[in-house]
Amino acid sequence: MPQEAAMETRVAVLGIIVEDPDSVARLNEVLHENADIIIGRMGIPYPKRHMNVISVAVDAPQDTIAAMAGRIGAIPGISVRAAYSK
């Protein structure tokens, strides 16, 4: 594979649902470790359902985004899905 293709980045949005408040510190660690690829983030508390909804926009190679989503999804009490640009 040509080196240019390996460096190609995509824009994606990670949709994160936090149902365990004890997991927030670990989530923030992962987000901080990936700060260089984060375009922006928005967090919305939803007290009625005792959860938080977070969207994180990123720009990085697809493998990097998938690895980040995998690390987030491995945190107990957190669900994540990624939507990628074409």
Phi, psi and omega in degrees: 000134179297150182299325180301319180294325180293334183267359182296134180247162177228152174267137180216160174239127175264123173264119186240130175247123179251113180252350179239106182301335179291347181267354185297320181299316180294320176301313180297326176299313181296317179296318179296320179296338181249021184303330183291343179253355183276125176279315180185167179214153179222128178244136181234114175288143178230078186299330180303324181253006179057048179211171174234143178245126183233135171242136181233119176269132182228159175222109185193170172300148183304321180297322179294317179296315180297320179295318178297314179299321178297318179294320179293316181295338179280350179283128180301138177082009181232136174242146181215145172222149180244139172242122185257148171288163180277000000 
